[in-house]
Amino acid sequence: MTLDLPKTGRFALRTATLPAAVTPGSALPAREGLSSADLIVADGRIEAILPAGTAPADIESVDLQRRMVWPCFADMHTHIDKGHIWDRQPNPTGDFDGALAARQGRPGANWTARDVETRMDFSLRCAYAHGTSLLRTHLDSLAPQHRISFEVFADMRERWKDRIALQAAALFPIDAIDDDAYFSDLVEVVVANGGLLGGVTFPLPDLDRRLDILFRTAADNGLDIDLHVDETQDANVLTLLAIAEAKLRNGFEGAVTVGHCCSLARQDDDKAKATIDKVREAGLSVVSLPMCNMYLQDRHPGRTPRSRGVTLLHELRAQACRWPFHRTIPAILSTPMAISTWWKCSARRCVLRIWTTRSMMRPRWSPAFRPIFCKFPKPGGLPRGWAPISSSSTLEAGANFCPVRRRTAS
Ligand SMILES: [Zn+2]
């Protein structure tokens, strides 16, 4: 079923369904997290959001028949350099180690600039077609890949700048930071490309020393940090706490994001609470990747998985409410690879459910849930810490209106 929008500069979209999670401050009544509304669109912006059935009768309009209207998605954590490789590098065991092995494959194989470009291009076209307008990718950055991938990424960012704002974080094992020549070259590449420092943390006797190097280097170069943290079911692994302490110890003022944090869910309540308190004190932003972790974690042949690796979302959310800059930010991602939920924000459960259902079970939107995405003002690219997202991921008067249903990118 197609939907033709009026050609006039000002029109109404009647009987839209809006997720209440993305309409902060709205007086619209909500039922099960959803509101019914009429939207007035004028000159490419949302002029007003009114209770359903109250739009003026004398302007052109189209009845959305309860279709959903959403902001564009912010994909906080993905890997556009290494997705869509199943045909060449499958992961038949379906577990975390299998994923790592698939990534590594034959050293050097499938990681030429052309390979990377092909994967990035397909990932970005998928993300765009599904309504993503902001995307942060991690890039495998052990030498010499850092120079290959960041160069391709810079080209992609330029090509896509009017459709998706892109960020990249360098991904490398934290112990590689001891290789001075490599790390200084990596920092040079990251700075030159406006990226972030990233990395994978894991228990090491002198992890604190390495984290200090990471934080000091980031501070010296004005970089933010986005780390892969504790993607394991091993309760003895809790580098999350070390990261929070390192940020505080170094007085680091940039934005720090921590992804996965699976082992947090394996701690006893007291230890989990103490860690979350420190995460809050340090102001870390936690990204959970439920689809990725629920697929990979605790998977063993012939055994039903018990623990699926989703971090303590509700507990983090409860703490986040006391964070000074807390506000609701819908940052749900849907790509063929994963769904991310950014929990310096609070995505409503219904939102996640819809996307999970759609991504995993339905090849297409059912008519009732077919979305119209709205693109929001983008204040000159993405400065540090994704600050623009917090002011651009809600449905409210003044937002740009950009229907992107059926859009494709060639
Ligand atoms: Zn990742």
Residues whose N, C-alpha, C, O or C-beta is under 5 A from the ligand:
A	BS01	ZN	none
